[in-house]
């Protein structure tokens, strides 16, 4: 158990707001949390650039390579969230209080068939396209403020 979570750093992370030609948003249902949907995201490795990490995570989580997407925009600043108390000390080896994330807006320029969630280390049981209103009801509550901020900042750049 962590005595004071404010003593812990945030984990650097890259997130991807992937849209299709109709402006719908990709979400995957987490294998480890049935019913919990999220956009692709993952840690930034030491020495790795933010966009480089986002493109790597996109391939690791849903099989898309850089040639399958156009990178349209990125959040200006880090977006942070704290883990809820019941997860603190249990995820990421207890080393972090939450995440600080750089989010990238990307548009799929290939067919949906390029998406493959059966990756080497699968994170998603299934996936779908959703709209900006429904995504907020489908994700875990502690990430909703992050998603609201990311959607508000990045979706205006989709055209």
N, C-alpha and C positions, 0 to 999 in steps of 0.2 A: 504494500500500500504506500502510496506517495504522500508524504507529509504535507507538502505544499506544491500544488500543480504549477503555481506561478514561477517556481524554480526550474521548471522544465522548458526546453526550447520547443519551437514549432518545427515539424517535419516539412522540409521543402518538397513541393509536389507540383506536378503539371496536370492540368485538367483539359479535357476536350469537349467543347460544345459542337457536336457534329450535326450538321443539317443536310437534308436532301434537297433536290431541286424544287420541291414544294414548300420548303421552309420548315418541315417537320424535324423534330429533334430525336436523335438516337438515344435510347436508354436500354440498359441491360439489367436483368434481374440477377442479383447476387446469388451464387451457388450456396454460400454459407448463411444467407439470410433470406429464405424464400419470402416473396412479397415485397422485398426492399429493392427498389430500382435506383440506378444511378447512371451518370454519364461516365465515360472512361476517364481514369485518372490514375496517377501513380507517382512514386517518389522520383526525385531528381538525384541522380548519382553525382558523386564528387567529380568536379571538373566538367560536368555536362551542361550544355546550354539549355535554357528553358524550352525553346522550340524543339531542339533535338530530343529532349526528354519526352515532350508531348508526342512527337512522331514515333518514338520508340514504343511508348505505352500504347499508342493506337495499334501498332502492329502486334505487340504482345497480347493485348486484350481482345482485339476484334479482327486481327488479320489484315488490316489495311496498311498498305505501304504508301510512302509519300506521293507516288504517282497517282494514287486513287483519290487524292484530296487537293483542294486549294486552301491554303492558309489565308484567311481574310482579315483577322484582327487578333489582338491580344489585350488582356486587361492591363490597364496602365500601372496599377500597383498590385501588391500581394493581397489576396483575399484570405482571411484567417477564420478558423473556427476552433473551438475547444471541444475536446471529447466530453461526452456526458460522464458523470462520476462513475457509473457502473462499468465503463470501458477503460477508464484511466488505470494505467498500470498493467492492462491486459493485452493491448495491441501494441505492435511495434516494439516489443520487448520492454514496455514500460518506460521508454526513453523520451517520449514526447507527450506534450499536453494536448496536441491537436496538430493541425496542418496549416501551413501558409502556402497558398496556391497561386500559380500563374495560369490563367485560363486562356485557351486559344479557340477562336471560332474557325471552324473548318467546314467546307462544303464538299460533300461526296460528289465526285465527277465520274464515277464508275457506276455500274449497275449494282443493285443490292446484293447480287450473288457474290460480289467481291468480299462481303462481310463474312467472316468465319470465326465464330466464338469457340469452336473446338480447337483451341490453341494448345501449345505445349503445357501451359499451366492455366487451365481455364478458370475464369472468374465469374462468368455469367452462364446461367442455366438456359436462358432464352433472351431474346431481344425484340424490340419493336420501335416503330416511329411514333412519337407522341407530339402534342402541341405544347406551347409554353404555359398554358393554363393548367393542363393535367399533370405536367411533370412535378409541380409543387405538391400535389396531393399524393404522389406515388413514391416519393423518396422519404428517407428517414427524417423525422422532425428536426433533429439537431443540425441537419445540413440545409434546411429550407432558407435561412437567411443568406447563406452563401449563394444558393441557386438564384434567389431573387436578385441579388446584386449582379451576378454574372449575366443573367438574362437581360437585365436592364442596361448593362454596359455594352454587351456585345451584339445583341440582336439587331440594334439599329444599323449595324455594319454589314448585314447579310446581303444587301443588294449591290 
